[in-house]
Amino acid sequence: MKLHNKVAIVTGGSRGIGAAIAREFASQGAKVVVNYLNSQEKADAVVAEIIEQGGLAVAVQADVSQLSGIDLLVKRACEAFGGVDILVNNAGWATLERLQDITFDDTKKQFELNVFGPIFLTQKISAIMASGSVIINISSIAAKGGAGGSIYCATKAALNTLTKCYAAELGEKGIRVNAIAPGAVETDLYIEAGLVKREAEIIGQTPLKRLGQPCDIASLALFLASQDSSWITGEVIQISGGRFMS
Ligand SMILES: NC(=O)c1ccc[n+]([C@@H]2O[C@H](COP(=O)([O-])OP(=O)(O)OC[C@H]3O[C@@H](n4cnc5c(N)ncnc54)[C@H](OP(=O)(O)O)[C@@H]3O)[C@@H](O)[C@H]2O)c1
């Protein structure tokens, strides 16, 4: 078991990529805090599935785009499992508007969730993490920019830079910080962002000729959370079926 007895918080663990990471970590012995905002039934289902398989997990409702939610999540995680060894900053939201359609409120919401949340969760949790702990930020290949979705792209570019800054700051405490930058992964966000209508084009541009699945990202998250990657920090690892290459 690669994560035996480790405590992991997965933000946005109720659906999509976060739920797959929660399941993968639990299957490797981690005790998992499944954070969610609205989808209580889905978060409870992830927790029930983990417990059914003999693992340990709790669902915690907390808005990680707000300091009050961040404080609550850390408090509940510590009450449930006594500390935190792995933080996955996964919760995220995307709108893919072009410049003239951008609104202030959607811009604020994306920065609060995709950037402020990871900053202040990392601040709070790294203060209580022991040496050997790990932080994983779920970024996106959108960080490279493109036509449309400038705000989402900018939030993920910020997250990539924060990943490197915090890897540099926290390395002396023995805390590793890395980011995963997925290409298109079949989740609710993919559908809500309107990517379905571009599916044929996306698959056509992808050497491995398929969309990503949440479990593809979860396998990489497990590698980055485990000792298998013990000398890797400050990296942004792209995973896109070859659609984007470094
Ligand atoms: N799907 C893709 O193609 C793709 C590609 C690249 C990167 N990513 C990134 O991967 C991450 C996960 O995306 P996904 O596709 O799995 O998204 P998703 O299916 O839309 O799931 C989003 C998750 O975030 C949670 N969440 C939203 N706002 C929250 C808040 N304020 N506080 C706490 N939790 C909140 C949701 O909770 P509720 O269920 O309670 O609403 C849900 O669990 C995001 O950071 C996204 O930017 C996705």
PDBQT file of the ligand as one rigid body, heavy atoms in Angstrom, charges set to zero:
ROOT
HETATM    1  N1  LIG A 301     -12.314  18.096 -16.832  1.00  0.00    +0.000 N 
HETATM    2  C1  LIG A 301     -11.319  18.617 -17.544  1.00  0.00    +0.000 C 
HETATM    3  O1  LIG A 301     -11.299  18.539 -18.796  1.00  0.00    +0.000 OA
HETATM    4  C2  LIG A 301     -10.188  19.300 -16.835  1.00  0.00    +0.000 A 
HETATM    5  C3  LIG A 301      -9.038  19.582 -17.582  1.00  0.00    +0.000 A 
HETATM    6  C4  LIG A 301      -7.979  20.220 -16.962  1.00  0.00    +0.000 A 
HETATM    7  C5  LIG A 301      -8.060  20.561 -15.623  1.00  0.00    +0.000 A 
HETATM    8  N2  LIG A 301      -9.177  20.277 -14.918  1.00  0.00    +0.000 N 
HETATM    9  C6  LIG A 301      -9.204  20.682 -13.498  1.00  0.00    +0.000 C 
HETATM   10  O2  LIG A 301      -9.452  19.538 -12.713  1.00  0.00    +0.000 OA
HETATM   11  C7  LIG A 301     -10.117  19.926 -11.506  1.00  0.00    +0.000 C 
HETATM   12  C8  LIG A 301     -11.354  19.065 -11.323  1.00  0.00    +0.000 C 
HETATM   13  O3  LIG A 301     -12.187  19.257 -12.449  1.00  0.00    +0.000 OA
HETATM   14  P1  LIG A 301     -13.392  18.286 -12.819  1.00  0.00    +0.000 P 
HETATM   15  O4  LIG A 301     -13.453  18.274 -14.289  1.00  0.00    +0.000 OA
HETATM   16  O5  LIG A 301     -13.316  17.020 -12.056  1.00  0.00    +0.000 OA
HETATM   17  O6  LIG A 301     -14.604  19.191 -12.251  1.00  0.00    +0.000 OA
HETATM   18  P2  LIG A 301     -16.106  18.824 -11.849  1.00  0.00    +0.000 P 
HETATM   19  O7  LIG A 301     -16.491  17.485 -12.334  1.00  0.00    +0.000 OA
HETATM   20  O8  LIG A 301     -16.908  20.018 -12.260  1.00  0.00    +0.000 OA
HETATM   21  O9  LIG A 301     -16.026  18.773 -10.250  1.00  0.00    +0.000 OA
HETATM   22  C9  LIG A 301     -15.735  19.945  -9.552  1.00  0.00    +0.000 C 
HETATM   23  C10 LIG A 301     -15.572  19.612  -8.090  1.00  0.00    +0.000 C 
HETATM   24  O10 LIG A 301     -15.209  20.831  -7.387  1.00  0.00    +0.000 OA
HETATM   25  C11 LIG A 301     -16.096  21.005  -6.290  1.00  0.00    +0.000 C 
HETATM   26  N3  LIG A 301     -16.248  22.419  -5.977  1.00  0.00    +0.000 N 
HETATM   27  C12 LIG A 301     -16.675  23.409  -6.804  1.00  0.00    +0.000 A 
HETATM   28  N4  LIG A 301     -16.670  24.577  -6.141  1.00  0.00    +0.000 NA
HETATM   29  C13 LIG A 301     -16.256  24.314  -4.877  1.00  0.00    +0.000 A 
HETATM   30  C14 LIG A 301     -16.031  25.107  -3.726  1.00  0.00    +0.000 A 
HETATM   31  N5  LIG A 301     -16.238  26.436  -3.745  1.00  0.00    +0.000 N 
HETATM   32  N6  LIG A 301     -15.597  24.504  -2.599  1.00  0.00    +0.000 NA
HETATM   33  C15 LIG A 301     -15.398  23.159  -2.561  1.00  0.00    +0.000 A 
HETATM   34  N7  LIG A 301     -15.563  22.345  -3.636  1.00  0.00    +0.000 NA
HETATM   35  C16 LIG A 301     -15.986  22.942  -4.768  1.00  0.00    +0.000 A 
HETATM   36  C17 LIG A 301     -17.394  20.366  -6.733  1.00  0.00    +0.000 C 
HETATM   37  O11 LIG A 301     -18.160  20.101  -5.576  1.00  0.00    +0.000 OA
HETATM   38  P3  LIG A 301     -19.764  19.850  -5.684  1.00  0.00    +0.000 P 
HETATM   39  O12 LIG A 301     -19.913  18.522  -6.354  1.00  0.00    +0.000 OA
HETATM   40  O13 LIG A 301     -20.234  19.825  -4.290  1.00  0.00    +0.000 OA
HETATM   41  O14 LIG A 301     -20.320  20.942  -6.515  1.00  0.00    +0.000 OA
HETATM   42  C18 LIG A 301     -16.854  19.123  -7.439  1.00  0.00    +0.000 C 
HETATM   43  O15 LIG A 301     -16.518  18.125  -6.504  1.00  0.00    +0.000 OA
HETATM   44  C19 LIG A 301     -10.404  21.425 -11.650  1.00  0.00    +0.000 C 
HETATM   45  O16 LIG A 301      -9.442  22.176 -10.969  1.00  0.00    +0.000 OA
HETATM   46  C20 LIG A 301     -10.294  21.654 -13.150  1.00  0.00    +0.000 C 
HETATM   47  O17 LIG A 301      -9.942  22.988 -13.451  1.00  0.00    +0.000 OA
HETATM   48  C21 LIG A 301     -10.246  19.659 -15.493  1.00  0.00    +0.000 A 
ENDROOT
TORSDOF 0
